Amino acid sequence: MERELLISREAIKKRVKELAEQISFDYEGKEPILIGILNGVVFFFADLVREMNIPIKMDFIRAASYGSEKESSGKVRVTKDVEIPVQGKSVVLIEDIVDSGLTLSHIAKNLESKGAESLRICALIDKAERRNIDVSIDYCGFKIEEGFLVGYGLDYDEKYRYLPDISILK
């Protein structure tokens, strides 16, 4: 399949550094728990954490949604939950791409039910035009209108995650 470069590795690196600086500033004097949503977030999460200058705790969560490719069933199941207690803690949920909002909304509610003191969301890519459920993104890397994106953790059928840039799959 053909790919068209959308966001270069240099632009990604610059924006990740800016996001890390903003989160570090907002949580100065605190030790937030950063929770990455697997699998696509791995590269973004690692780069973001390495650019931060505050102490953090980190954990991961994985969720699966069921339904056909064209229509979601609206059901999300957590297949790997957080292991660090979040009760009374500041949590930053880290996601690679937010489109429908279904999975992210479910995970956010899950963490809030566990008693997180505060919950903010950081997403590398915001595809708001695909949103079915309203979710508020506190730290946004890039707003993208359309296109199927691959690279820097984003995949198509588990392919292309390794690419250092983000491209539109044609």
Residue frames as a rotation matrix with the C-alpha (Angstrom) as fourth column:
MET 1
0.574 0.819 0.000 0.00
0.819 -0.574 0.000 0.00
0.000 0.000 -1.000 0.00
GLU 2
-0.159 -0.597 0.786 1.12
0.569 -0.706 -0.422 3.50
0.807 0.381 0.452 -0.76
ARG 3
0.261 0.174 -0.950 1.80
0.925 -0.326 0.194 6.04
-0.276 -0.929 -0.246 2.03
GLU 4
0.261 -0.152 0.953 1.84
0.401 -0.881 -0.250 9.83
0.878 0.447 -0.170 1.99
LEU 5
-0.618 -0.589 -0.520 3.94
0.723 -0.166 -0.671 11.59
0.308 -0.791 0.529 4.64
LEU 6
0.483 0.824 0.295 1.74
0.526 -0.542 0.655 13.65
0.700 -0.162 -0.695 6.96
ILE 7
0.912 -0.221 0.346 3.87
-0.406 -0.611 0.679 14.42
0.062 -0.760 -0.647 10.06
SER 8
0.295 -0.894 -0.336 7.66
-0.228 0.276 -0.934 14.13
0.928 0.352 -0.123 9.99
ARG 9
0.332 -0.272 -0.903 9.68
0.805 0.582 0.121 12.58
0.492 -0.767 0.412 12.80
GLU 10
-0.758 -0.638 0.135 11.18
0.506 -0.706 -0.496 16.04
0.412 -0.308 0.858 13.45
ALA 11
-0.375 0.717 0.587 7.73
-0.487 -0.691 0.534 17.60
0.789 -0.085 0.609 13.89
ILE 12
0.575 0.552 -0.604 6.68
0.164 0.645 0.746 14.72
0.801 -0.529 0.280 16.16
LYS 13
-0.129 -0.736 -0.665 9.81
0.896 0.201 -0.396 15.10
0.425 -0.646 0.633 18.30
LYS 14
-0.847 -0.179 0.501 9.27
0.065 -0.969 -0.237 18.86
0.528 -0.168 0.833 18.65
ARG 15
-0.020 0.944 0.329 5.60
-0.545 -0.286 0.788 18.50
0.838 -0.163 0.520 19.59
VAL 16
0.485 0.129 -0.865 6.26
0.488 0.781 0.390 15.66
0.726 -0.611 0.316 22.06
LYS 17
-0.574 -0.765 -0.294 8.86
0.725 -0.307 -0.617 17.86
0.381 -0.567 0.730 23.80
GLU 18
-0.699 0.378 0.607 6.32
-0.361 -0.919 0.158 20.72
0.618 -0.108 0.779 24.02
LEU 19
0.396 0.887 -0.235 3.66
-0.257 0.353 0.899 18.41
0.881 -0.296 0.368 25.49
ALA 20
0.190 -0.427 -0.884 6.15
0.795 0.595 -0.117 17.03
0.576 -0.681 0.453 28.04
GLU 21
-0.839 -0.513 0.181 7.12
0.346 -0.760 -0.550 20.56
0.420 -0.399 0.815 29.07
GLN 22
-0.316 0.806 0.501 3.46
-0.572 -0.583 0.577 21.54
0.757 -0.105 0.645 29.53
ILE 23
0.596 0.519 -0.612 2.63
0.110 0.703 0.703 18.45
0.795 -0.486 0.362 31.58
SER 24
-0.201 -0.774 -0.600 5.79
0.841 0.177 -0.511 18.91
0.502 -0.608 0.615 33.66
PHE 25
-0.839 -0.062 0.540 4.82
-0.088 -0.965 -0.247 22.54
0.537 -0.255 0.804 34.33
ASP 26
0.042 0.979 0.201 1.21
-0.570 -0.142 0.809 21.65
0.820 -0.149 0.552 35.23
TYR 27
0.824 0.271 -0.497 2.30
0.146 0.747 0.649 18.90
0.547 -0.607 0.576 37.64
GLU 28
-0.219 -0.936 0.276 5.34
-0.100 -0.260 -0.960 20.60
0.971 -0.238 -0.037 39.17
GLY 29
-0.598 -0.100 0.795 5.66
-0.777 -0.171 -0.606 19.52
0.197 -0.980 0.024 42.80
LYS 30
0.448 0.769 0.457 3.41
-0.782 0.584 -0.216 16.50
-0.433 -0.261 0.863 42.23
GLU 31
-0.778 -0.605 0.166 4.03
-0.454 0.726 0.516 12.94
-0.433 0.326 -0.840 41.11
PRO 32
0.182 0.928 -0.326 1.31
-0.938 0.065 -0.340 12.10
-0.294 0.368 0.882 38.58
ILE 33
-0.235 -0.133 0.963 0.59
0.098 0.982 0.160 8.61
-0.967 0.132 -0.218 37.36
LEU 34
-0.271 0.099 -0.958 0.89
-0.925 -0.302 0.231 8.40
-0.267 0.948 0.173 33.58
ILE 35
-0.100 0.338 0.936 -1.19
-0.005 0.940 -0.340 5.58
-0.995 -0.039 -0.093 32.13
GLY 36
-0.660 -0.219 -0.718 -0.63
-0.699 -0.169 0.695 4.56
-0.274 0.961 -0.042 28.51
ILE 37
0.454 0.841 0.294 -3.30
-0.525 0.519 -0.674 2.81
-0.720 0.152 0.678 26.46
LEU 38
-0.571 -0.746 0.343 -1.70
-0.240 0.551 0.800 -0.15
-0.785 0.374 -0.493 24.69
ASN 39
0.410 -0.879 0.244 -0.55
0.800 0.475 0.366 -0.99
-0.438 0.045 0.898 22.03
GLY 40
0.490 -0.166 0.856 -0.20
0.737 -0.445 -0.509 2.01
0.465 0.880 -0.096 19.78
VAL 41
0.963 0.002 0.269 0.89
-0.117 -0.898 0.425 4.44
0.242 -0.440 -0.865 22.51
VAL 42
0.707 -0.677 -0.205 4.23
0.659 0.525 0.538 2.75
-0.257 -0.515 0.817 23.24
PHE 43
-0.156 -0.833 0.530 6.51
0.922 -0.316 -0.225 5.02
0.355 0.454 0.818 21.15
PHE 44
0.139 0.319 0.937 4.69
0.055 -0.948 0.314 8.24
0.989 0.008 -0.150 22.06
PHE 45
0.960 0.275 -0.048 4.57
0.039 0.040 0.998 7.29
0.276 -0.961 0.028 25.74
ALA 46
0.446 -0.866 -0.225 8.28
0.874 0.368 0.316 6.47
-0.191 -0.338 0.922 25.93
ASP 47
-0.318 -0.576 0.753 9.32
0.732 -0.654 -0.191 9.64
0.602 0.491 0.629 24.12
LEU 48
0.410 0.580 0.704 6.98
-0.035 -0.762 0.647 11.79
0.911 -0.290 -0.292 26.24
VAL 49
0.960 -0.040 -0.277 8.22
0.279 0.228 0.933 10.39
0.026 -0.973 0.230 29.55
ARG 50
0.145 -0.989 0.001 11.88
0.988 0.145 0.053 10.84
-0.052 -0.006 0.999 28.54
GLU 51
-0.328 -0.227 0.917 11.22
0.475 -0.879 -0.047 14.55
0.816 0.420 0.396 27.88
MET 52
0.722 0.671 0.169 9.57
0.166 -0.405 0.899 15.19
0.672 -0.621 -0.404 31.25
ASN 53
-0.379 -0.899 0.220 11.45
-0.001 -0.237 -0.971 16.77
0.925 -0.368 0.089 34.15
ILE 54
-0.040 0.411 0.911 9.24
-0.982 -0.183 0.039 15.77
0.183 -0.893 0.411 37.08
PRO 55
-0.919 -0.217 0.329 8.94
-0.302 0.925 -0.231 12.48
-0.254 -0.312 -0.916 38.94
ILE 56
-0.016 0.927 -0.375 6.15
-0.969 0.079 0.235 10.27
0.247 0.367 0.897 37.61
LYS 57
-0.428 0.014 0.904 4.77
-0.230 0.965 -0.124 6.81
-0.874 -0.261 -0.410 38.09
MET 58
-0.397 0.277 -0.875 3.74
-0.917 -0.086 0.389 4.87
0.032 0.957 0.288 35.02
ASP 59
-0.440 0.362 0.822 1.41
-0.020 0.911 -0.412 2.05
-0.898 -0.198 -0.393 34.16
PHE 60
-0.884 0.157 -0.441 -0.49
-0.452 -0.042 0.891 0.71
0.122 0.987 0.108 31.16
ILE 61
-0.174 0.888 0.425 -4.02
-0.269 0.372 -0.888 -0.37
-0.947 -0.269 0.174 30.35
ARG 62
-0.977 -0.052 -0.206 -5.38
-0.213 0.240 0.947 -2.29
0.001 0.969 -0.246 27.37
ALA 63
-0.208 0.967 0.145 -8.96
-0.331 0.070 -0.941 -2.42
-0.920 -0.244 0.306 26.21
ALA 64
-0.961 0.024 0.277 -10.79
0.257 0.453 0.854 -4.24
-0.105 0.891 -0.441 23.44
SER 65
-0.329 0.903 -0.276 -13.99
-0.665 -0.429 -0.612 -3.07
-0.671 -0.018 0.741 21.81
TYR 66
-0.667 0.168 0.726 -16.33
0.404 0.900 0.162 -5.39
-0.627 0.401 -0.668 20.00
GLY 67
0.434 0.812 -0.391 -18.33
-0.108 -0.384 -0.917 -4.86
-0.895 0.440 -0.079 16.86
SER 68
0.610 -0.189 0.769 -17.89
0.775 0.344 -0.530 -4.87
-0.165 0.920 0.356 13.11
GLU 69
-0.484 -0.874 0.030 -15.27
0.849 -0.462 0.255 -2.67
-0.209 0.149 0.966 11.47
LYS 70
-0.554 0.316 0.770 -17.93
0.385 -0.724 0.573 -0.29
0.739 0.614 0.279 10.23
GLU 71
0.253 0.733 0.631 -20.04
-0.418 -0.506 0.755 -0.05
0.873 -0.454 0.179 13.35
SER 72
-0.806 -0.567 0.168 -19.06
-0.351 0.230 -0.908 -0.34
0.476 -0.791 -0.384 16.99
SER 73
-0.150 0.739 -0.656 -21.16
0.569 0.607 0.554 -2.45
0.809 -0.290 -0.512 19.31
GLY 74
0.308 0.219 0.926 -20.56
-0.444 -0.828 0.344 0.14
0.841 -0.517 -0.158 22.01
LYS 75
1.000 0.004 -0.007 -19.02
0.004 0.533 0.846 -2.44
0.007 -0.846 0.533 24.34
VAL 76
0.221 -0.972 0.085 -15.49
-0.577 -0.200 -0.792 -2.08
0.786 0.126 -0.605 25.69
ARG 77
0.966 0.009 -0.258 -13.70
0.179 0.696 0.695 -4.67
0.186 -0.718 0.671 27.80
VAL 78
0.439 -0.858 0.266 -10.51
-0.897 -0.433 0.083 -3.94
0.044 -0.275 -0.960 29.74
THR 79
0.844 -0.168 -0.510 -8.07
0.013 0.956 -0.294 -6.78
0.537 0.241 0.809 29.00
LYS 80
-0.176 -0.852 -0.493 -5.16
0.848 0.123 -0.515 -5.41
0.500 -0.509 0.701 31.08
ASP 81
0.826 0.549 0.129 -5.99
0.381 -0.712 0.590 -3.09
0.416 -0.438 -0.797 33.94
VAL 82
0.197 -0.740 0.643 -3.75
-0.518 -0.635 -0.573 -0.67
0.832 -0.220 -0.509 35.81
GLU 83
0.237 -0.212 -0.948 -1.77
0.628 0.778 -0.017 -2.17
0.741 -0.591 0.318 38.67
ILE 84
-0.866 -0.499 -0.038 -0.77
0.376 -0.598 -0.708 1.03
0.331 -0.627 0.705 40.49
PRO 85
-0.050 0.878 -0.476 -3.53
0.965 -0.080 -0.250 2.26
-0.257 -0.472 -0.843 42.82
VAL 86
-0.552 -0.105 0.827 -4.92
0.543 -0.798 0.261 5.54
0.633 0.593 0.498 41.46
GLN 87
0.487 0.819 -0.303 -7.17
0.769 -0.239 0.592 6.47
0.413 -0.522 -0.746 44.39
GLY 88
0.789 -0.077 -0.610 -6.45
0.361 -0.745 0.561 10.04
-0.497 -0.663 -0.560 45.47
LYS 89
-0.258 -0.964 0.060 -3.82
0.525 -0.088 0.846 10.47
-0.811 0.250 0.529 42.74
SER 90
0.262 0.192 -0.946 -3.41
-0.632 -0.706 -0.318 12.76
-0.729 0.681 -0.063 39.76
VAL 91
-0.014 -0.173 0.985 -3.67
0.481 0.863 0.158 10.70
-0.877 0.475 0.071 36.58
VAL 92
-0.059 -0.010 -0.998 -2.72
-0.814 -0.579 0.054 11.57
-0.578 0.815 0.026 33.01
LEU 93
0.401 0.302 0.865 -4.13
0.230 0.881 -0.414 9.12
-0.887 0.365 0.284 30.49
ILE 94
-0.334 -0.649 -0.683 -1.90
-0.609 -0.404 0.682 8.89
-0.719 0.644 -0.261 27.39
GLU 95
0.450 0.564 0.693 -3.39
0.279 0.648 -0.709 7.81
-0.848 0.512 0.134 24.05
ASP 96
-0.631 -0.703 0.327 -1.96
0.508 -0.056 0.860 7.65
-0.586 0.709 0.392 20.54
ILE 97
-0.918 0.373 0.135 -5.11
-0.076 -0.499 0.863 8.58
0.389 0.782 0.487 18.60
VAL 98
-0.578 0.814 -0.059 -8.64
0.169 0.049 -0.984 9.56
-0.798 -0.579 -0.166 19.62
ASP 99
-0.935 0.354 0.021 -11.32
-0.045 -0.179 0.983 9.07
0.352 0.918 0.183 17.00
SER 100
-0.107 0.984 -0.140 -14.75
0.297 0.166 0.940 7.79
0.949 0.059 -0.310 18.10
GLY 101
-0.358 -0.104 0.928 -13.97
-0.730 -0.587 -0.348 8.37
0.581 -0.803 0.134 21.79
LEU 102
0.620 0.722 -0.307 -15.63
-0.413 0.633 0.654 5.10
0.667 -0.279 0.691 22.83
THR 103
0.357 -0.547 -0.757 -12.60
0.630 0.740 -0.237 3.30
0.690 -0.393 0.608 24.29
LEU 104
-0.664 -0.668 0.336 -11.09
0.252 -0.624 -0.740 6.43
0.704 -0.406 0.583 25.83
SER 105
-0.124 0.720 0.683 -14.39
-0.731 -0.532 0.428 7.39
0.671 -0.446 0.593 27.49
HIS 106
0.756 0.407 -0.513 -14.76
-0.053 0.819 0.572 3.88
0.653 -0.405 0.640 28.93
ILE 107
0.003 -0.857 -0.515 -11.20
0.753 0.341 -0.563 3.87
0.658 -0.386 0.647 30.31
ALA 108
-0.653 -0.206 0.729 -11.59
-0.163 -0.901 -0.402 7.37
0.739 -0.381 0.555 31.78
LYS 109
0.327 0.862 0.388 -14.79
-0.702 -0.053 0.710 6.31
0.632 -0.504 0.588 33.59
ASN 110
0.627 -0.197 -0.754 -13.00
0.387 0.919 0.082 3.17
0.676 -0.343 0.652 34.82
LEU 111
-0.435 -0.893 -0.116 -10.18
0.607 -0.196 -0.770 5.26
0.665 -0.405 0.628 36.33
GLU 112
-0.466 0.355 0.810 -12.57
-0.542 -0.839 0.056 7.80
0.699 -0.413 0.583 37.84
SER 113
0.637 0.754 -0.160 -14.49
-0.380 0.488 0.786 4.93
0.671 -0.440 0.598 39.48
LYS 114
0.309 -0.636 -0.707 -11.21
0.728 0.637 -0.255 3.85
0.613 -0.436 0.659 41.09
GLY 115
0.760 0.165 -0.629 -11.05
0.608 -0.522 0.598 7.23
-0.230 -0.837 -0.497 42.84
ALA 116
-0.262 -0.851 0.456 -8.48
0.921 -0.361 -0.146 9.18
0.288 0.382 0.878 40.82
GLU 117
-0.203 0.116 -0.972 -8.20
0.599 -0.771 -0.216 12.68
-0.775 -0.626 0.087 42.32
SER 118
0.259 0.239 -0.936 -7.91
-0.577 -0.739 -0.349 14.22
-0.775 0.630 -0.054 38.87
LEU 119
0.045 -0.198 0.979 -7.82
0.627 0.768 0.127 12.86
-0.777 0.609 0.159 35.34
ARG 120
0.266 -0.031 -0.963 -6.43
-0.632 -0.760 -0.150 14.59
-0.727 0.649 -0.222 32.28
ILE 121
0.661 0.040 0.750 -6.03
0.445 0.783 -0.434 13.20
-0.604 0.621 0.500 28.80
CYS 122
-0.045 -0.735 -0.677 -3.02
-0.616 -0.513 0.598 13.56
-0.786 0.444 -0.430 26.51
ALA 123
0.609 0.276 0.743 -3.39
0.380 0.721 -0.580 12.38
-0.696 0.636 0.334 22.91
LEU 124
-0.546 -0.837 0.028 -0.89
0.344 -0.194 0.919 12.53
-0.764 0.511 0.394 20.09
ILE 125
-0.952 0.269 0.143 -3.61
0.081 -0.228 0.970 12.68
0.294 0.936 0.196 17.41
ASP 126
-0.466 0.874 -0.139 -7.12
0.028 -0.142 -0.989 14.10
-0.885 -0.465 0.042 17.70
LYS 127
-0.944 0.294 0.150 -9.54
0.180 0.075 0.981 13.14
0.277 0.953 -0.124 14.91
ALA 128
-0.783 0.612 -0.111 -12.52
-0.141 -0.348 -0.927 15.05
-0.606 -0.710 0.358 16.33
GLU 129
-0.374 0.689 -0.621 -14.63
-0.927 -0.255 0.276 14.74
0.032 0.678 0.734 13.19
ARG 130
-0.394 0.200 -0.897 -14.97
-0.177 0.941 0.288 11.00
0.902 0.273 -0.335 13.94
ARG 131
-0.972 -0.073 0.222 -16.07
-0.226 0.041 -0.973 11.56
0.062 -0.997 -0.056 17.53
ASN 132
-0.218 0.920 -0.326 -19.21
0.204 0.370 0.906 9.71
0.954 0.131 -0.268 18.64
ILE 133
0.610 0.302 -0.732 -18.68
0.760 0.039 0.649 10.26
0.225 -0.953 -0.205 22.37
ASP 134
0.685 -0.317 0.656 -17.52
-0.212 -0.948 -0.237 13.61
0.697 0.023 -0.717 23.70
VAL 135
0.550 -0.612 -0.568 -14.13
0.832 0.340 0.439 13.39
-0.076 -0.714 0.696 25.39
SER 136
0.972 -0.236 0.010 -12.04
-0.236 -0.972 0.019 16.35
0.005 -0.021 -1.000 26.44
ILE 137
0.469 -0.883 -0.023 -8.38
0.803 0.437 -0.405 16.25
0.367 0.171 0.914 25.40
ASP 138
0.871 -0.145 -0.469 -6.27
0.236 -0.713 0.660 18.36
-0.430 -0.686 -0.587 27.74
TYR 139
-0.048 -0.942 -0.333 -2.96
-0.450 -0.277 0.849 17.91
-0.892 0.191 -0.411 25.89
CYS 140
0.818 0.425 0.388 -3.22
0.173 0.461 -0.870 17.46
-0.549 0.779 0.303 22.12
GLY 141
-0.244 -0.953 0.181 -0.33
0.413 0.067 0.908 16.80
-0.878 0.296 0.377 19.79
PHE 142
-0.973 -0.076 -0.218 -1.94
-0.172 -0.386 0.906 17.20
-0.153 0.919 0.363 16.38
LYS 143
0.025 0.998 0.062 -5.50
-0.237 0.067 -0.969 17.69
-0.971 0.009 0.238 15.09
ILE 144
-0.951 -0.309 -0.015 -6.04
-0.120 0.324 0.938 15.69
-0.285 0.894 -0.346 11.91
GLU 145
-0.247 0.920 -0.303 -9.19
-0.899 -0.334 -0.284 15.94
-0.363 0.202 0.910 9.82
GLU 146
0.804 0.595 0.015 -9.12
-0.525 0.720 -0.454 12.77
-0.281 0.357 0.891 7.77
GLY 147
0.173 -0.710 -0.683 -7.09
-0.733 0.370 -0.571 9.84
0.658 0.599 -0.457 6.51
PHE 148
0.981 0.042 -0.188 -6.09
0.070 0.830 0.553 6.43
0.179 -0.555 0.812 7.85
LEU 149
0.508 -0.811 0.291 -2.86
-0.807 -0.566 -0.166 7.06
0.299 -0.150 -0.942 9.75
VAL 150
0.889 -0.344 -0.302 0.09
0.394 0.910 0.125 4.72
0.232 -0.230 0.945 10.24
GLY 151
0.007 -0.984 0.181 3.53
0.356 -0.166 -0.920 4.99
0.934 0.071 0.349 11.78
TYR 152
-0.660 -0.392 0.640 4.92
-0.420 -0.514 -0.748 6.03
0.623 -0.763 0.175 15.18
GLY 153
-0.898 0.267 0.349 2.83
-0.184 0.492 -0.851 3.31
-0.399 -0.828 -0.393 16.84
LEU 154
0.085 0.966 -0.244 -0.25
-0.726 -0.108 -0.679 3.67
-0.683 0.235 0.692 14.64
ASP 155
-0.797 -0.443 0.411 -0.99
-0.146 0.801 0.581 0.54
-0.586 0.403 -0.703 12.64
TYR 156
0.160 0.800 -0.578 -3.02
-0.987 0.144 -0.074 -1.08
0.024 0.582 0.813 9.95
ASP 157
0.894 0.242 -0.378 -3.53
-0.247 0.968 0.035 -4.77
0.374 0.062 0.925 10.78
GLU 158
0.800 -0.600 -0.013 -0.45
0.190 0.233 0.954 -4.62
-0.569 -0.765 0.301 13.08
LYS 159
0.161 -0.752 0.640 1.69
0.983 0.067 -0.169 -3.29
0.084 0.656 0.750 10.22
TYR 160
0.170 -0.234 0.957 3.57
0.453 -0.844 -0.287 0.05
0.875 0.483 -0.038 9.96
ARG 161
0.934 0.199 -0.298 3.87
0.351 -0.333 0.875 0.73
0.075 -0.922 -0.380 13.72
TYR 162
0.298 -0.934 -0.199 7.67
0.826 0.148 0.544 0.86
-0.479 -0.326 0.815 13.42
LEU 163
0.123 -0.260 0.958 7.75
0.798 -0.548 -0.251 3.80
0.590 0.795 0.140 10.98
PRO 164
-0.558 -0.456 -0.693 9.29
0.808 -0.490 -0.328 6.92
-0.189 -0.743 0.642 12.59
ASP 165
-0.951 0.298 -0.076 6.96
-0.308 -0.915 0.262 9.35
0.008 0.272 0.962 10.76
ILE 166
-0.281 0.922 0.265 3.16
0.201 0.327 -0.923 9.45
-0.938 -0.206 -0.277 10.56
SER 167
-0.968 -0.059 -0.245 1.71
-0.231 -0.175 0.957 8.87
-0.099 0.983 0.155 7.12
ILE 168
0.094 0.995 -0.044 -1.67
-0.806 0.050 -0.590 8.57
-0.585 0.091 0.806 5.50
LEU 169
-0.657 -0.214 0.723 -2.25
0.121 0.917 0.380 5.07
-0.745 0.337 -0.576 4.14
LYS 170
-0.416 0.462 -0.783 -3.63
-0.864 -0.468 0.183 5.28
-0.282 0.753 0.594 0.61
